[in-house]
Amino acid sequence: MSKHFLFFHAVALLCFSGITTATSIVINQVGFQPNWPKIAMLINANDQIKQAEILDAVDRHSVFKLSVGRKKNDPQSKDSLQILNFTAFNKPGRYLVKAGGVESLPFEIGSDIYLQPLKLLFRSYYLQRCGIAINDTSLGIKHEACHLNDSVIAREDPLHKSGDTVNSTGGWHDAGDYGKYIATAAVTIGRNLALYEESPQLLNNFSFDIPESTNSQPDILDEMQVGLDWMLSMQRADGALYRKIGGDAWPKELTPDQDHQKRYIYPITTPETAKATAAWAMAARIYQTTQPEKAAKYLAAAKQSWRYLESIDKQVFDYKEGDNKGSGPYMYNKTDNDISLTYDWDDRLWAATELLITTGDTRYAHYIETILPSAPLTPFEWKDPSSLAMTHILFHPKLQEYKQWQPATKKKFLARANTLLANITNSGYQIANKRFVWSSNKITVEEGIILISAYRLTKKPAYLNAAIAQLDYILGRNHFNLSFVSGVGTNAVSHVSHIYLSAIKAKLPGILVGGPNELEQSGIGPKNRGPLSYIDDTRSYATNEYAIDLNASLIGLMGQLMSTPYPTRH
């Protein structure tokens, strides 16, 4: 065994365990809008470094000088950190930070620097579409139309016999595998449509370079329609929703069109039914201008599903052992053991709120009044989507007549936001999220969105600064000096756990990976290390897999920050 092998083996072990003693500067590798706070971090430096400077990335001349902050030991990573705050510098351009002999990766300052990352995040949905041929010559991503026989009824129910076929082609492949799930599709649509409804000026003319880009409808509505229409195919005649489509085995090293196994449609659940109801109710009002007939179809579907929910007063989840052999569980289990997965009133709260906004029918208000007082505020996700309902209660113009709901809801937001500020203060890398579990990056991003809501309620810059800090963390200001979004930033995640990409040896830019996960169920990366329980490895589905709802959350945070005017005095 050579000395070179031993050296590189030792380095690999250090990297895999998340241990680093090297001095470095970490920063948001995309950069900053001119009036945003601009903070880099100097890691594990000696005490002699007192000054830093901003260099022009093109000719390397110094454009701004600053003092190095005091050392702070990060209790989670054990890194020694020093703040490099250059908020006062706001000249557009491309730069890097230098302190001593150490330099950061390049970044930009500019008002439009997030347009390209946002486009990549959005465009990933097109490249994840199921049931159509894809041919993107620029990325080398190409396959024939896939999964055209979706799907076969897995178990007999009151409307179908086992083995019956239901035409459920379309939609998006959810993640690095080829399963399709109502849970993630609905919250993906919800987060994206919420951004469009709040900030149409950002997205009305935003082209994603998708086949529909030349039509008269905004691209975001074209893309979300892919998921909305697929969900229609998953609705049973009585309004209940089948929950997912997948095979008996996980596909391995296959392109989507090579995955010829029989794919099953798995039985109905009330949580999925409620989430789909909410997404359709949103779409019914948002598509009214561009596609009134389609909007009416979505509203009819939402009302039909709500009628089904009204006939059942408790959660129904038709599951049998073996249902998850070749597809994700998206249910209560030893990994996803959140209490919200034991009931469905959080999903119904979201559905009732969207229906109330769209129809004005007070019958939905009666349900909200019953549930809202006891509903906790948590990050918006498939496990509990009710925070979007609460956000609407605070800000949606059509709910302002229900002002009696606002004081308690505002109190929930500010209480959680203040807890997040405390988390950020105690975290060297200013991470709001303390739960490093599966898809922790999504939680971090959604906590950032809660912080934006707190800013909207109070106009206190601390909340908005904290939200920006979560974006900084995701895009490179972290222990790994790594952007967790493929193709975004100089040093971005490059070994995404994705069956199709592995099969064709290609890259797909603009996908957010799950991030640190202390349980690391794949057994590849380090466990029980908090934010260090991460590895950029295709085998680590527990830390490095993508999912459509992860991207939706980052689109939401990025889009809201782009649409929120920063206070001129801070």
C-alpha positions as CSV (number, residue, x, y, z in Angstrom):
1,M,0.0,0.0,0.0
2,S,1.6,3.3,-1.1
3,K,2.1,6.4,1.0
4,H,0.0,8.3,-1.5
5,F,-2.9,6.0,-1.0
6,L,-2.6,6.3,2.8
7,F,-2.5,10.1,2.5
8,F,-5.6,10.3,0.3
9,H,-7.4,7.7,2.4
10,A,-6.8,9.8,5.5
11,V,-8.0,12.9,3.7
12,A,-11.1,11.1,2.6
13,L,-11.9,10.0,6.1
14,L,-11.6,13.5,7.4
15,C,-13.9,14.9,4.6
16,F,-16.5,12.1,5.1
17,S,-16.6,12.7,8.8
18,G,-17.1,16.5,8.3
19,I,-13.8,17.3,10.1
20,T,-11.8,20.2,8.8
21,T,-9.0,22.3,10.4
22,A,-8.1,24.2,7.3
23,T,-8.5,28.0,7.3
24,S,-11.1,29.1,4.8
25,I,-13.6,31.9,4.0
26,V,-17.2,30.7,3.3
27,I,-19.8,32.9,1.6
28,N,-23.0,32.8,-0.3
29,Q,-21.6,31.9,-3.7
30,V,-24.4,33.5,-5.7
31,G,-24.1,36.8,-3.8
32,F,-26.2,39.7,-2.6
33,Q,-28.6,42.3,-3.7
34,P,-27.0,45.7,-3.1
35,N,-28.9,46.6,0.0
36,W,-28.8,43.2,1.6
37,P,-26.5,42.4,4.6
38,K,-23.3,40.9,3.2
39,I,-21.5,38.5,5.6
40,A,-18.8,36.0,4.9
41,M,-17.2,33.9,7.6
42,L,-13.5,33.2,8.3
43,I,-13.1,29.7,9.6
44,N,-10.3,28.4,11.9
45,A,-7.9,31.3,11.3
46,N,-5.0,32.2,13.5
47,D,-5.1,35.2,15.7
48,Q,-2.8,37.3,13.5
49,I,-5.5,38.0,10.8
50,K,-7.1,41.3,11.8
51,Q,-8.0,42.8,8.4
52,A,-9.8,41.7,5.3
53,E,-10.6,43.2,1.9
54,I,-12.9,42.8,-1.0
55,L,-11.2,42.2,-4.3
56,D,-12.5,42.8,-7.8
57,A,-12.7,39.2,-9.2
58,V,-11.6,40.3,-12.6
59,D,-8.5,42.5,-12.0
60,R,-8.1,41.6,-8.3
61,H,-7.6,45.2,-7.1
62,S,-8.9,46.0,-3.6
63,V,-12.2,47.8,-3.5
64,F,-13.2,47.7,0.2
65,K,-11.4,47.1,3.5
66,L,-12.9,45.8,6.7
67,S,-12.0,44.5,10.1
68,V,-12.2,40.8,11.0
69,G,-14.7,40.1,13.8
70,R,-14.1,38.4,17.1
71,K,-13.8,34.6,17.2
72,K,-16.8,32.6,18.0
73,N,-16.8,28.8,18.5
74,D,-19.7,27.1,16.8
75,P,-21.1,24.5,19.2
76,Q,-22.4,22.3,16.4
77,S,-19.4,22.0,14.1
78,K,-16.6,23.0,16.6
79,D,-15.4,25.5,14.0
80,S,-13.8,28.8,15.1
81,L,-15.7,31.5,13.2
82,Q,-15.1,35.2,12.6
83,I,-17.6,37.5,10.9
84,L,-16.5,39.4,7.8
85,N,-19.2,42.0,7.5
86,F,-19.1,44.2,4.3
87,T,-22.7,45.3,4.2
88,A,-21.6,48.9,3.6
89,F,-20.2,47.9,0.2
90,N,-22.9,47.8,-2.4
91,K,-21.3,48.4,-5.8
92,P,-22.6,45.9,-8.4
93,G,-19.9,43.6,-9.7
94,R,-18.1,40.3,-9.2
95,Y,-15.8,40.0,-6.2
96,L,-14.1,37.8,-3.7
97,V,-13.1,38.2,0.0
98,K,-9.5,38.0,1.1
99,A,-8.1,37.8,4.7
100,G,-4.5,37.0,5.2
101,G,-3.6,34.6,2.5
102,V,-7.0,33.1,2.3
103,E,-9.6,33.9,-0.3
104,S,-13.3,33.1,-0.7
105,L,-14.9,31.8,-3.8
106,P,-16.3,34.5,-6.1
107,F,-19.7,36.1,-5.6
108,E,-21.7,38.9,-7.1
109,I,-23.5,42.0,-6.0
110,G,-26.4,43.0,-8.1
111,S,-30.2,43.5,-8.3
112,D,-30.8,40.7,-10.8
113,I,-28.3,38.0,-9.8
114,Y,-30.9,35.6,-8.5
115,L,-32.8,35.4,-11.8
116,Q,-30.6,32.6,-13.3
117,P,-30.6,30.4,-10.1
118,L,-34.4,30.9,-9.9
119,K,-34.7,29.8,-13.5
120,L,-32.7,26.7,-13.0
121,L,-34.7,25.8,-9.9
122,F,-38.0,26.2,-11.9
123,R,-36.7,24.5,-15.0
124,S,-35.8,21.3,-13.1
125,Y,-39.5,20.5,-13.0
126,Y,-39.7,20.2,-16.8
127,L,-36.7,17.8,-16.8
128,Q,-38.5,15.7,-14.1
129,R,-41.7,15.4,-16.1
130,C,-43.1,11.9,-16.5
131,G,-44.9,10.5,-19.5
132,I,-43.3,12.7,-22.2
133,A,-40.1,12.5,-24.2
134,I,-37.3,14.8,-22.9
135,N,-34.5,16.1,-25.1
136,D,-32.3,18.8,-23.6
137,T,-29.2,18.9,-25.8
138,S,-27.5,21.5,-23.7
139,L,-27.5,19.2,-20.7
140,G,-27.4,15.9,-22.4
141,I,-30.6,14.8,-20.8
142,K,-32.7,12.8,-23.2
143,H,-35.2,9.9,-22.9
144,E,-38.3,8.7,-24.7
145,A,-41.7,9.0,-23.2
146,C,-41.8,7.0,-20.0
147,H,-44.3,5.2,-17.7
148,L,-47.1,5.3,-20.3
149,N,-48.9,2.4,-18.6
150,D,-49.3,4.1,-15.2
151,S,-51.0,2.5,-13.3
152,V,-52.6,-0.7,-11.9
153,I,-54.9,-0.7,-8.8
154,A,-52.8,-2.3,-6.0
155,R,-55.8,-3.3,-3.8
156,E,-59.5,-3.6,-4.3
157,D,-61.6,-0.8,-3.0
158,P,-65.3,0.2,-3.3
159,L,-64.8,1.6,-6.9
160,H,-62.1,-0.7,-8.4
161,K,-60.9,-4.2,-8.4
162,S,-57.3,-5.2,-7.8
163,G,-55.6,-5.2,-11.2
164,D,-57.8,-2.6,-12.8
165,T,-55.9,0.0,-14.7
166,V,-56.3,3.8,-14.1
167,N,-54.8,6.2,-16.7
168,S,-52.5,8.2,-14.4
169,T,-49.7,9.1,-16.8
170,G,-48.1,12.6,-16.5
171,G,-46.9,14.5,-13.5
172,W,-43.4,14.7,-12.2
173,H,-41.0,12.1,-11.0
174,D,-40.8,13.1,-7.4
175,A,-37.1,12.7,-6.6
176,G,-34.0,10.7,-7.7
177,D,-36.3,7.8,-8.3
178,Y,-39.4,7.5,-10.5
179,G,-42.2,7.4,-7.9
180,K,-45.1,10.0,-8.1
181,Y,-46.7,11.2,-4.9
182,I,-49.7,13.3,-4.1
183,A,-48.2,14.5,-0.8
184,T,-45.1,16.2,-2.4
185,A,-46.9,17.2,-5.6
186,A,-49.6,19.1,-3.7
187,V,-47.2,21.1,-1.5
188,T,-44.9,21.8,-4.5
189,I,-47.9,23.3,-6.3
190,G,-49.0,25.1,-3.2
191,R,-45.7,26.8,-2.5
192,N,-45.2,27.8,-6.1
193,L,-48.7,29.1,-6.7
194,A,-48.5,31.1,-3.4
195,L,-45.4,32.8,-4.7
196,Y,-47.1,33.6,-8.0
197,E,-50.2,34.9,-6.3
198,E,-48.2,37.2,-4.0
199,S,-45.6,38.3,-6.6
200,P,-47.1,38.1,-10.2
201,Q,-44.8,40.9,-11.3
202,L,-41.8,38.6,-10.7
203,L,-43.2,35.7,-12.6
204,N,-45.6,36.8,-15.3
205,N,-42.9,37.2,-17.9
206,F,-40.3,34.9,-16.5
207,S,-39.4,32.3,-19.1
208,F,-38.1,28.9,-18.0
209,D,-37.3,27.7,-21.5
210,I,-39.9,25.0,-21.5
211,P,-42.0,23.8,-24.5
212,E,-44.9,26.0,-23.4
213,S,-42.8,29.2,-23.1
214,T,-44.2,30.6,-26.4
215,N,-47.9,30.5,-25.3
216,S,-49.7,33.3,-23.5
217,Q,-49.7,31.8,-20.0
218,P,-46.9,32.4,-17.5
219,D,-44.4,29.5,-17.5
220,I,-45.0,28.9,-13.8
221,L,-48.7,28.2,-14.5
222,D,-47.8,25.9,-17.4
223,E,-45.5,23.9,-15.2
224,M,-47.7,23.7,-12.2
225,Q,-50.5,22.5,-14.5
226,V,-48.5,19.4,-15.1
227,G,-48.9,18.4,-11.5
228,L,-52.5,19.7,-11.1
229,D,-53.7,17.7,-14.1
230,W,-51.9,14.5,-12.9
231,M,-53.6,14.8,-9.6
232,L,-56.9,14.8,-11.3
233,S,-56.1,11.4,-12.6
234,M,-55.5,10.2,-9.1
235,Q,-59.0,11.3,-7.9
236,R,-61.5,8.6,-7.3
237,A,-65.1,9.2,-8.4
238,D,-66.2,9.8,-4.9
239,G,-63.5,12.5,-4.4
240,A,-60.9,10.5,-2.5
241,L,-57.3,10.6,-3.7
242,Y,-55.1,7.6,-4.3
243,R,-51.8,8.5,-2.7
244,K,-48.9,7.4,-4.9
245,I,-47.6,5.5,-7.9
246,G,-44.6,3.2,-7.8
247,G,-43.3,-0.3,-8.6
248,D,-42.6,-3.3,-6.5
249,A,-38.9,-2.6,-6.6
250,W,-36.6,0.5,-6.7
251,P,-35.3,0.9,-10.2
252,K,-31.5,0.8,-10.5
253,E,-29.3,2.4,-13.1
254,L,-32.2,2.8,-15.5
255,T,-33.5,5.7,-17.5
256,P,-37.2,6.4,-17.0
257,D,-38.2,4.9,-20.3
258,Q,-36.2,1.7,-19.4
259,D,-38.3,1.2,-16.2
260,H,-40.8,-1.3,-17.6
261,Q,-41.9,-2.9,-14.3
262,K,-45.6,-2.9,-13.5
263,R,-46.4,0.3,-11.5
264,Y,-49.2,0.4,-9.0
265,I,-51.6,3.1,-7.7
266,Y,-51.8,2.8,-4.0
267,P,-54.9,3.2,-1.9
268,I,-56.6,6.4,-0.8
269,T,-55.8,8.5,2.2
270,T,-57.6,11.6,3.7
271,P,-54.3,13.6,4.2
272,E,-53.5,13.3,0.5
273,T,-57.1,14.1,-0.4
274,A,-57.0,17.3,1.7
275,K,-53.7,18.4,0.2
276,A,-54.9,17.9,-3.3
277,T,-58.1,19.8,-2.4
278,A,-56.1,22.8,-1.2
279,A,-53.9,22.8,-4.4
280,W,-56.9,22.7,-6.7
281,A,-58.7,25.4,-4.8
282,M,-55.7,27.7,-5.2
283,A,-55.5,26.9,-8.9
284,A,-59.2,27.5,-9.3
285,R,-58.8,31.2,-8.6
286,I,-55.3,31.7,-10.0
287,Y,-56.0,30.1,-13.4
288,Q,-59.3,32.0,-13.7
289,T,-57.8,34.7,-15.9
290,T,-55.7,32.5,-18.2
291,Q,-57.8,29.3,-18.4
292,P,-61.3,29.8,-17.0
293,E,-62.5,26.3,-18.1
294,K,-59.5,24.7,-16.5
295,A,-60.1,26.7,-13.3
296,A,-63.7,25.5,-13.2
297,K,-62.5,21.9,-13.5
298,Y,-60.1,22.4,-10.6
299,L,-62.8,24.0,-8.4
300,A,-65.2,21.1,-9.1
301,A,-62.5,18.6,-8.2
302,A,-61.7,20.5,-4.9
303,K,-65.3,20.6,-3.9
304,Q,-65.8,16.9,-4.7
305,S,-62.9,16.0,-2.5
306,W,-64.1,18.3,0.3
307,R,-67.4,16.6,0.2
308,Y,-65.6,13.3,0.6
309,L,-63.7,14.6,3.6
310,E,-66.9,15.9,5.2
311,S,-68.2,12.3,5.1
312,I,-65.3,11.1,7.3
313,D,-64.4,12.8,10.6
314,K,-61.0,11.2,11.2
315,Q,-57.9,10.3,9.3
316,V,-58.1,7.3,6.9
317,F,-54.9,5.8,5.6
318,D,-55.3,2.6,3.7
319,Y,-51.9,0.9,4.1
320,K,-50.6,-2.6,4.2
321,E,-47.1,-4.1,4.7
322,G,-45.3,-4.1,1.3
323,D,-46.9,-0.9,-0.1
324,N,-43.5,0.8,0.2
325,K,-41.2,-1.8,-1.3
326,G,-40.4,0.2,-4.4
327,S,-41.5,3.7,-3.5
328,G,-41.3,6.2,-0.7
329,P,-43.6,5.8,2.3
330,Y,-44.7,9.5,2.8
331,M,-46.5,8.4,6.0
332,Y,-45.8,7.9,9.7
333,N,-42.8,5.6,10.2
334,K,-39.6,5.3,12.2
335,T,-37.9,8.0,10.1
336,D,-40.9,10.3,9.6
337,N,-42.4,10.2,13.1
338,D,-43.9,13.7,13.4
339,I,-47.1,13.7,15.4
340,S,-48.8,15.6,12.5
341,L,-48.7,12.3,10.6
342,T,-51.1,10.8,13.0
343,Y,-54.0,13.1,12.1
344,D,-55.2,15.0,9.0
345,W,-56.8,18.2,10.4
346,D,-53.7,20.2,9.5
347,D,-54.2,19.2,5.8
348,R,-58.0,19.9,6.1
349,L,-57.2,23.3,7.6
350,W,-55.1,24.2,4.5
351,A,-57.9,22.9,2.2
352,A,-60.7,24.8,4.0
353,T,-58.7,28.0,3.9
354,E,-58.0,27.8,0.2
355,L,-61.6,27.0,-0.5
356,L,-62.8,29.9,1.6
357,I,-60.5,32.3,-0.3
358,T,-61.7,31.0,-3.6
359,T,-65.4,30.6,-3.0
360,G,-66.2,32.9,-0.1
361,D,-68.5,30.2,1.3
362,T,-68.7,30.6,5.1
363,R,-69.1,26.8,5.6
364,Y,-65.3,26.6,5.2
365,A,-64.9,29.4,7.8
366,H,-66.7,27.3,10.4
367,Y,-64.2,24.5,10.0
368,I,-61.3,26.9,10.2
369,E,-62.7,28.4,13.4
370,T,-62.9,25.0,15.0
371,I,-59.3,23.9,14.1
372,L,-57.2,27.1,14.0
373,P,-56.9,27.9,17.8
374,S,-55.1,24.6,18.5
375,A,-53.1,24.3,15.3
376,P,-49.3,24.7,15.9
377,L,-47.2,26.7,13.5
378,T,-44.6,24.5,11.8
379,P,-42.6,24.8,8.6
380,F,-44.7,24.2,5.5
381,E,-44.2,20.7,4.2
382,W,-46.0,17.5,3.3
383,K,-46.1,16.4,6.9
384,D,-48.0,19.6,7.9
385,P,-49.0,22.2,5.3
386,S,-51.1,24.3,7.6
387,S,-48.7,27.2,7.9
388,L,-49.7,28.3,4.4
389,A,-53.3,28.5,5.7
390,M,-52.1,30.7,8.6
391,T,-50.0,32.9,6.3
392,H,-53.1,33.5,4.2
393,I,-55.1,34.4,7.3
394,L,-52.6,37.1,8.1
395,F,-52.0,38.5,4.6
396,H,-54.5,37.3,1.9
397,P,-56.7,40.2,0.9
398,K,-59.8,38.0,0.7
399,L,-59.5,36.9,4.4
400,Q,-59.1,40.4,5.9
401,E,-62.8,40.3,7.0
402,Y,-61.8,37.5,9.4
403,K,-59.7,39.8,11.6
404,Q,-60.7,37.9,14.7
405,W,-58.3,35.1,13.6
406,Q,-55.3,37.3,13.2
407,P,-54.1,38.2,16.7
408,A,-53.6,34.6,17.8
409,T,-52.1,33.7,14.5
410,K,-49.7,36.6,14.6
411,K,-48.6,35.5,18.1
412,K,-47.7,32.1,16.7
413,F,-45.6,33.5,14.0
414,L,-43.7,35.9,16.2
415,A,-43.2,33.3,18.9
416,R,-41.7,30.9,16.4
417,A,-39.7,33.7,14.7
418,N,-38.2,34.7,18.0
419,T,-37.2,31.1,18.7
420,L,-35.5,31.0,15.3
421,L,-33.6,34.2,16.1
422,A,-32.3,32.6,19.3
423,N,-31.3,29.5,17.3
424,I,-29.4,31.7,14.9
425,T,-27.6,33.5,17.7
426,N,-26.5,30.2,19.2
427,S,-25.4,28.8,15.8
428,G,-22.0,29.9,14.5
429,Y,-23.3,29.5,10.9
430,Q,-26.6,31.3,11.8
431,I,-28.8,28.3,11.0
432,A,-32.4,28.8,12.2
433,N,-33.2,25.1,12.0
434,K,-32.0,22.8,14.8
435,R,-33.4,19.6,13.4
436,F,-30.9,17.8,11.2
437,V,-33.1,15.1,9.8
438,W,-34.1,13.9,6.3
439,S,-34.5,17.0,4.1
440,S,-33.2,19.3,6.8
441,N,-32.3,21.9,4.1
442,K,-36.0,22.2,3.3
443,I,-36.8,22.8,6.9
444,T,-34.1,25.5,7.0
445,V,-35.5,27.2,4.0
446,E,-39.1,27.1,5.2
447,E,-38.0,28.6,8.6
448,G,-36.6,31.4,6.5
449,I,-40.0,32.0,5.0
450,I,-41.6,32.1,8.4
451,L,-39.0,34.8,9.3
452,I,-40.1,36.8,6.2
453,S,-43.7,36.6,7.5
454,A,-42.5,38.0,10.9
455,Y,-40.8,40.8,9.1
456,R,-44.0,41.6,7.2
457,L,-45.8,41.7,10.5
458,T,-43.4,43.9,12.4
459,K,-41.0,45.6,9.8
460,K,-38.2,44.6,12.1
461,P,-35.0,44.1,10.0
462,A,-33.7,41.4,12.3
463,Y,-36.3,39.0,10.9
464,L,-35.5,39.8,7.3
465,N,-31.7,39.6,8.0
466,A,-32.3,36.2,9.5
467,A,-34.2,35.0,6.5
468,I,-31.4,36.1,4.2
469,A,-28.9,34.2,6.5
470,Q,-30.8,31.0,5.7
471,L,-30.3,31.6,2.0
472,D,-26.6,32.3,2.6
473,Y,-26.3,29.0,4.4
474,I,-27.9,27.0,1.6
475,L,-25.7,28.7,-1.1
476,G,-22.3,28.2,0.5
477,R,-21.9,29.9,3.9
478,N,-21.6,26.6,5.7
479,H,-19.0,24.3,7.1
480,F,-18.5,22.6,3.8
481,N,-18.1,25.8,1.7
482,L,-20.6,24.1,-0.5
483,S,-23.7,25.3,-2.4
484,F,-26.4,22.7,-1.7
485,V,-27.9,23.5,-5.2
486,S,-26.4,21.8,-8.2
487,G,-24.9,24.0,-10.8
488,V,-25.4,27.2,-8.6
489,G,-22.1,28.6,-7.2
490,T,-18.5,27.8,-8.0
491,N,-18.4,24.9,-5.5
492,A,-21.8,23.3,-5.7
493,V,-23.0,19.8,-4.9
494,S,-22.0,17.6,-7.8
495,H,-22.9,14.0,-6.8
496,V,-26.7,14.1,-6.4
497,S,-28.4,10.8,-5.6
498,H,-30.5,10.5,-8.7
499,I,-31.1,7.2,-10.6
500,Y,-31.5,8.8,-14.0
501,L,-28.5,11.1,-13.7
502,S,-26.4,8.2,-12.6
503,A,-27.6,6.0,-15.4
504,I,-26.6,8.6,-18.1
505,K,-23.6,10.1,-16.3
506,A,-25.1,13.6,-16.6
507,K,-25.6,16.7,-14.4
508,L,-28.9,18.5,-13.8
509,P,-28.4,22.1,-12.5
510,G,-30.8,23.7,-10.2
511,I,-31.8,20.9,-7.8
512,L,-31.6,21.3,-4.0
513,V,-30.4,18.3,-2.0
514,G,-31.7,17.2,1.3
515,G,-28.7,18.2,3.4
516,P,-27.4,17.1,6.8
517,N,-29.2,14.2,8.3
518,E,-28.1,12.8,11.7
519,L,-29.6,9.4,11.1
520,E,-28.0,9.1,7.6
521,Q,-30.1,6.0,6.8
522,S,-28.0,5.1,3.7
523,G,-25.0,4.4,5.8
524,I,-22.6,6.4,3.6
525,G,-22.0,9.6,5.5
526,P,-21.4,10.5,9.1
527,K,-24.2,10.0,11.7
528,N,-25.1,11.9,14.8
529,R,-23.0,15.0,13.9
530,G,-25.6,17.6,13.5
531,P,-24.9,19.9,10.6
532,L,-21.8,17.8,9.8
533,S,-23.9,14.7,9.0
534,Y,-23.7,15.2,5.3
535,I,-21.7,13.9,2.3
536,D,-21.8,14.8,-1.4
537,D,-22.0,11.2,-2.6
538,T,-24.5,9.7,-5.1
539,R,-25.0,6.7,-2.8
540,S,-26.2,8.9,0.1
541,Y,-29.9,9.1,-0.7
542,A,-30.4,10.2,3.0
543,T,-28.4,13.4,2.5
544,N,-27.9,14.0,-1.2
545,E,-31.2,13.2,-2.9
546,Y,-33.4,15.9,-4.5
547,A,-37.2,16.1,-4.3
548,I,-39.7,18.4,-6.1
549,D,-40.9,19.9,-2.8
550,L,-37.4,20.8,-1.7
551,N,-37.0,23.0,-4.8
552,A,-40.4,24.5,-4.2
553,S,-39.3,25.7,-0.8
554,L,-36.2,27.3,-2.1
555,I,-38.1,28.9,-4.9
556,G,-40.4,30.3,-2.3
557,L,-37.6,31.7,-0.1
558,M,-35.7,33.1,-3.0
559,G,-38.7,34.6,-4.7
560,Q,-40.1,36.2,-1.5
561,L,-36.7,37.8,-0.7
562,M,-36.4,39.1,-4.3
563,S,-39.9,40.6,-3.9
564,T,-39.5,42.1,-0.4
565,P,-38.1,45.6,-0.5
566,Y,-35.2,45.8,2.0
567,P,-35.5,48.7,4.5
568,T,-33.3,51.6,3.5
569,R,-32.3,52.2,7.1
570,H,-30.9,49.2,9.0
